[in-house]
Amino acid sequence: MPFESLKPKVVALLSKQEQTLTEKLTAVCELLKQSIDYYNWVGFYFKNGDKEELKLKAFAGQPTDHVIIPFGKGICGQVAVSNQNFVVPDVKAQDNYISCSIDVKAEVVIPLFVEGENIGQIDIDSHTVDPFSKEDEDFLTFVNQSVAHIIKKKDF
């Protein structure tokens, strides 16, 4: 896995002072999608103000109709409530799954914490059944921690 070699690249992308937060996040999404063959869609969702919903802020992959996701709905909505990583080896086995594409076979969602509060998450869709490992979870946690260093809770 290229995870160790990707870490400094993620940090460098997030360090670009001349870019907006959305531009930085989009660049990270594109890097991950291009670098890991089973990452077919990569996106960041964040809490939408005071509403009990998530809003898509940045992504790489096919556009999605799921720009707003209510808390508790789908894998992303469940992570917004549980504050726990959620790895879905086979989306067909999930009752509360929101289908973004018929090609999606697996999903992993990792919450993003700032100042102890779950303000968002990174969401990865894969066209491969059961591709995600503990190493993916650890790497995506690193990505979220890196993102958390450049934002403040008041930004959301």
N, C-alpha and C positions, 0 to 999 in steps of 0.2 A: 504493500500500500504506500502511496506517496504522501501520507499524512504529515510525516515529519518535515518533508521538503516543502509542503504547502504552508506550514505555520508561519515562517518568516514572510512569505508572499502575502498572506492574509493581513499580517500586521502592517506591512508596507502599504498595501492598498488603503487600509483604514487610517493611515498617517498622512495621507495627502491633504495638506491644508487648503489647497485651492478648490477642493471638491465639496459639494453638499453631502449631508449624511445619506440621502437617497442615492446619490451617485456612487458613494463609497460602498454602500450595501449592494447595489447592483453589480459593481465590479467584483465583489466577493462572490456573489451568486454565479456570475459568469465564469470566474476562475474555478469554482468547485464543479460546476456542470461540465466544463471542458476538460478538467483534470481527472475526474473519477467517472469511469465509463458507465457505471450503473446509477449515477446521479442524473436522472433525466429531466427533473424539474427541481429548482432550488428557489425558495422564497423566504422572505422575512415578513411576518405578520406582527402588528403591534396593537395594543389596546387602543381603541378608538375613543380618546377623551374619557369622559365619565360614563360612557355607554358600556353595557355588558356585551361587547362584541369586539372582534378583531378586524383590523383593516390591513390589507396587503400594501406594503410600502415599497418593496423591491423584489424582483424575481428574474430568473433566467430560464428559458424554456417556452413552451407554448403558452399563449395567453389563456387566462382562466376567467370564467364567469364568477368565481368565488372570491370576489374582492372583499366582501364583508362576510364574516362568519360569526354567528351568535355563540356566546359562551355555552359550552355543553354540547354543541352540535359538531359532529364529525370528530376526527382525530385532533385537529387543531383546537376546536372548541373545548374538548375534554381536557387537553393539556392546560388551557387557560384556567380551568377550574382546579385540576388536580395538582398543578405545579410539579409534575413528574414527567420524566422522559417517557415517550410512548413509541415503542417499536412494533410495527405491524408487519409480520412476515408475509401474510397473504390477506389483502384487503377484502377478498371474498368472504373471509371468515368473520368479518366485523359487521355487526348489526348497525352501528351508528357511524357508518362511513359515508362521506360525501364524495361521490365520484367526480373527478375532474376530467378524466379521460378513460376510455375503455382500455387503453394501453397500460395504465397504472396497475401494478401487481403488488407492490409493497410501499410502505411509507414509514418514515421516522420523523418525529417531532421532538425538539429539545427546547424547553423553556429558557427564556433570557431574563435574567434577574439584574436589576439595578437597585442598589441600596436596599436589598432584601425583598424587593417587590417584583413579581412576575409581570413584566411590562410587554412581553412579546415572545416570539419564538422563531426558530428556523425550522422550515418544513422541507423535507426531501421526498420526492416521489421517484420510484424506480419502476422500470418496465420488466424487471427481473423478480421472480418470487424469492423471498428470503435472502436478500443480499447483504443485509446490515449486520455488523458485528459490534462487539463491545468497543473495538477500536474506532468504529464510526461514531458511536455515542461519545467517546472520550474526545475525539477530534472536534465534533460539532459543539461540545461543551466548551472547548478551548475557543472556537470561533465566537461563540456567544459571549464568553468572558472578555474577549478582545473588543467586541462591539460595545460591551458595557463600559469599557474604559473610556470610550470617546463620547458617550452620551450621558445625560443626567435625567433623572426621573421627571423633572419639571419640563423636559422637552416633549413629554408625552402626556 
